[in-house]
Amino acid sequence: MTISIISHPTCALYDLGPHHPESPTRLSAIQDQLLASGLDFVLQHHDAPPASREQLCRAHEPAYIDAVFRKAPAEGQAWLDPDTPMTPYSLPAALHAAGAVVLGVDLVMSGESSAVFCNVRPPGHHAEYNKAMGFCIFNNVAVGAAHALQVHKLERVAIIDFDVHHGNGTEDIFRQVPNLLFCSTFQHPFYPDTGSDTVSEHIVNVPLAAGSDGRAFRAAVESYWLPRLHQFQPELILISAGFDAHSEDDMSDLNLREHDFAWVTSEIKKIADQYANGRIVSTLEGGYALSALGRSVAAHIDALLG
């Protein structure tokens, strides 16, 4: 089994300030843990290309893309929304982050890799069709999923999102796309205060109360996600891999641990092995407690290796 990791140096260049949680140190914490665990030496490494305008337009309104390019600052900061500042390196990083997921899809569809982890920033799952939100500029996982549907002509693609925040952007982009199954868990009530009242055959949102632990999370996955995934039989699974539901992460109030992320990854892998020839593309979303983030990603990748 070949597992690839995709990143790009640009993703570590933009810095939103010493007190901002979406920090370049997130990527180095992951890389350091992969080196320390020995996992780095069994992964194939790839540099992420920038996403093209055509690829972005499959998930985002062209006018929104144009607005992002116009607002990208040559120096200092510009703001796309109250939570989403840009520095001169933010746009290049966002293009490579989205391009990483596109490359990941191509790698698993060609058979060059069986699974992929995209170690990139900024995250993406809050970015809607025509709006930036919550540190997110382009919706990386949505760009990759749209590429799989339209270029690789897949008929059934699933996105799994276990970030502590609801992936409102992913839901917004695929709300009217029934051959995209979106399964998510998230703390509720909590930012962005969406998803708890969604009614859809192809969107499976499971809100979790503050204080929920691994037992509650596993029960949600077993009761809601897994039956729907077996029914849907995805040809490809993408993961919005947010690790901010970890008990050490003070950005949230859920109490998951590394073994919970490993468990859910193993369950997703079983589905992928049964229906999708093992094809999984995972991309980093949240996770801001650096030690917990590194350990959790290592557990996630170890479970992908099986």
C-alpha positions in Angstrom: 0.0 0.0 0.0 1.4 3.4 -1.0 0.4 6.4 1.0 1.3 9.9 -0.2 1.7 13.2 1.6 1.2 16.4 -0.3 2.4 19.8 0.9 4.1 23.0 -0.4 6.5 25.4 1.2 4.2 28.3 0.4 1.6 26.9 2.9 4.0 27.7 5.7 4.9 31.3 4.6 1.8 33.3 5.5 1.7 34.3 9.1 -1.4 36.0 10.7 0.4 37.1 13.8 1.9 35.6 16.9 -1.4 35.1 18.7 -3.4 33.8 15.7 -4.3 30.0 16.0 -4.0 29.4 12.3 -0.2 29.4 12.5 2.6 28.0 10.3 3.7 26.0 13.3 0.7 23.7 12.7 2.5 22.2 9.7 5.8 21.9 11.3 4.2 20.2 14.4 2.8 17.6 12.0 6.0 17.1 10.1 8.0 16.8 13.4 5.7 14.1 14.7 5.8 12.2 11.5 9.6 12.2 11.6 9.7 11.2 15.3 7.3 8.3 14.7 9.1 7.0 11.7 6.0 7.4 9.5 7.6 10.1 7.3 10.0 7.5 5.9 7.2 5.3 4.5 5.3 8.1 2.8 5.7 9.3 -0.8 6.2 13.1 -0.8 4.7 15.4 -3.5 4.7 19.1 -3.9 1.2 20.6 -4.4 0.6 22.4 -7.7 -1.5 25.6 -7.5 -5.2 25.0 -8.4 -6.2 26.5 -11.7 -9.0 28.9 -12.2 -10.9 26.2 -14.0 -10.5 23.9 -11.0 -11.6 26.6 -8.6 -14.6 27.5 -10.7 -16.1 24.0 -10.2 -16.6 24.8 -6.6 -16.7 28.6 -6.4 -18.5 31.5 -8.1 -16.1 33.1 -10.7 -16.9 36.6 -9.3 -15.9 35.5 -5.8 -12.6 34.1 -7.2 -11.9 37.4 -9.0 -12.7 39.3 -5.7 -10.1 37.2 -3.8 -7.4 38.0 -6.4 -8.3 41.7 -6.3 -8.2 41.9 -2.5 -4.9 39.9 -2.1 -2.5 42.4 -0.6 1.0 43.2 -1.9 1.9 44.1 1.7 0.2 44.2 5.1 -3.2 42.6 5.5 -6.6 42.6 3.8 -9.8 41.1 5.2 -12.2 38.8 3.3 -14.4 38.5 6.4 -14.0 39.3 10.1 -12.2 35.9 10.7 -10.3 35.6 7.4 -7.4 38.0 6.9 -5.0 37.7 4.0 -1.2 38.5 3.9 0.8 38.6 0.6 1.4 34.9 1.0 -2.2 33.9 1.7 -3.4 33.6 -1.9 -0.5 31.5 -3.1 -0.9 29.2 -0.1 -4.7 28.9 -0.7 -4.1 28.0 -4.4 -1.5 25.3 -3.4 -3.8 24.0 -0.6 -6.7 23.5 -3.1 -4.3 22.1 -5.7 -3.1 19.6 -3.2 -6.5 17.9 -3.0 -6.8 17.9 -6.8 -3.4 16.2 -7.1 -4.5 13.8 -4.4 -7.5 12.8 -6.3 -5.4 12.3 -9.5 -2.9 10.1 -7.6 -5.6 7.7 -6.1 -7.6 7.6 -9.4 -4.4 6.7 -11.3 -3.5 4.0 -8.7 -0.2 5.7 -8.0 -1.3 6.0 -4.4 -4.0 4.2 -2.5 -4.5 7.1 0.0 -3.3 10.6 0.4 -2.9 13.2 3.2 -2.7 16.8 2.3 -0.6 18.7 4.9 -1.7 22.2 3.8 -3.1 25.5 5.1 -5.2 27.5 5.0 -8.1 25.1 5.8 -11.1 25.2 3.5 -14.3 23.7 4.8 -15.9 27.0 5.9 -15.5 28.6 2.4 -18.8 28.8 0.7 -19.6 29.0 -3.0 -19.2 32.8 -3.0 -17.9 33.7 0.5 -14.8 33.3 2.7 -15.3 32.3 6.3 -13.4 31.1 9.4 -9.8 31.3 8.1 -10.9 29.6 4.9 -10.4 31.2 1.4 -11.1 28.3 -1.0 -12.8 25.1 -0.1 -10.0 22.6 -0.7 -12.0 19.4 -0.2 -14.8 20.8 -2.4 -12.4 21.7 -5.2 -11.0 18.1 -5.1 -14.5 16.5 -5.0 -15.7 18.6 -7.9 -12.6 17.5 -9.9 -13.4 13.9 -9.1 -17.0 14.2 -10.3 -16.4 16.3 -13.4 -12.9 15.2 -14.6 -12.8 11.6 -13.5 -16.5 11.1 -14.1 -17.2 9.4 -10.8 -20.9 8.9 -10.0 -20.7 8.7 -6.2 -18.2 10.7 -4.0 -18.4 11.0 -0.2 -16.9 13.7 2.0 -16.4 12.9 5.7 -15.8 15.8 8.0 -14.9 15.3 11.7 -13.7 18.8 12.4 -15.2 20.3 15.6 -16.9 23.0 13.5 -19.6 22.3 10.9 -18.3 22.4 7.4 -20.9 24.9 6.3 -19.0 25.8 3.1 -18.9 22.2 1.9 -22.6 21.8 2.6 -23.4 25.1 0.8 -21.4 24.0 -2.3 -22.9 20.5 -2.6 -26.4 21.1 -1.3 -28.0 20.4 -4.7 -25.6 17.7 -5.7 -27.1 14.3 -4.8 -24.2 12.2 -6.0 -22.0 13.8 -3.3 -22.7 12.4 0.2 -21.6 14.7 3.0 -21.3 13.2 6.5 -20.2 15.4 9.4 -20.0 15.6 13.2 -19.5 18.9 15.0 -20.0 20.6 18.3 -23.4 22.4 18.5 -24.2 25.1 19.4 -20.9 26.4 18.2 -19.4 28.4 15.3 -20.6 28.8 12.6 -24.0 27.8 14.1 -25.2 25.9 11.0 -26.0 22.3 10.1 -28.1 21.2 13.0 -31.4 21.6 11.1 -30.3 20.4 7.7 -32.8 18.0 6.1 -31.3 16.1 3.1 -31.0 12.6 1.8 -27.3 13.2 0.9 -26.2 15.3 3.9 -25.8 13.5 7.2 -25.1 16.0 10.0 -24.7 14.8 13.6 -24.4 17.6 16.1 -22.6 16.7 19.3 -23.1 18.5 22.6 -20.2 20.3 24.4 -18.4 17.8 26.6 -19.0 14.8 24.3 -16.3 12.3 24.3 -15.1 9.5 22.1 -17.9 7.2 23.1 -20.5 9.7 21.9 -18.5 10.4 18.7 -18.2 6.7 17.9 -21.9 6.1 18.5 -22.8 8.9 16.1 -20.5 7.4 13.4 -21.9 3.9 13.9 -25.5 5.0 14.0 -25.6 7.6 11.2 -22.5 7.7 9.0 -21.8 4.0 8.4 -25.2 2.8 7.4 -25.6 5.7 4.9 -22.1 5.1 3.5 -22.8 1.4 3.0 -26.0 2.4 1.2 -24.3 5.0 -0.9 -21.3 2.9 -1.9 -18.9 5.7 -2.7 -16.3 5.3 -5.4 -14.0 7.8 -3.6 -13.9 9.2 -0.1 -12.4 12.6 0.8 -11.9 13.6 4.4 -12.0 17.0 5.9 -9.6 16.1 8.7 -10.0 18.6 11.5 -8.4 17.6 14.8 -9.7 20.5 16.9 -12.2 18.2 18.7 -9.2 16.9 20.7 -9.6 17.2 24.4 -6.3 19.3 24.6 -7.6 21.9 22.0 -8.9 24.9 23.8 -10.7 26.1 20.7 -13.5 23.7 21.4 -15.3 21.7 24.1 -15.3 18.1 22.7 -13.1 15.4 24.2 -11.7 13.2 21.5 -8.3 11.6 21.7 -5.8 10.3 19.1 -7.3 6.8 19.3 -10.7 8.2 18.4 -9.3 9.7 15.2 -7.5 6.5 14.4 -10.7 4.5 15.0 -12.8 6.7 12.7 -10.1 6.6 10.0 -10.1 2.8 10.2 -13.8 2.7 9.8 -13.6 5.0 6.8 -10.9 2.8 5.3 -13.1 -0.3 5.6 -15.7 1.5 3.6 -13.2 2.7 1.0 -11.7 -0.8 0.7 -15.1 -2.3 0.2 -16.5 0.1 -2.4 -13.8 2.5 -3.6 -10.8 0.3 -4.2 -9.3 1.9 -1.1 -9.2 5.4 -2.5 -9.1 8.1 0.2 -7.9 11.7 0.0 -7.6 13.5 3.4 -6.9 17.1 3.9 -6.1 19.1 7.0 -8.7 21.4 8.4 -8.6 22.5 12.1 -6.4 21.5 15.0 -4.6 24.2 17.0 -3.1 22.4 20.1 0.2 21.7 18.4 1.3 18.5 20.3 -2.2 17.0 20.1 -2.4 18.0 16.4 0.9 16.2 15.5 0.0 13.1 17.5 -3.5 13.0 16.0 -2.3 13.3 12.4 0.2 10.6 13.0 -2.5 8.3 14.3 -4.7 9.2 11.3 -2.0 8.4 8.8 -1.0 5.2 10.6 -4.6 4.1 10.4 -4.6 4.9 6.6 -1.6 2.6 6.3 -3.6 -0.1 8.0 
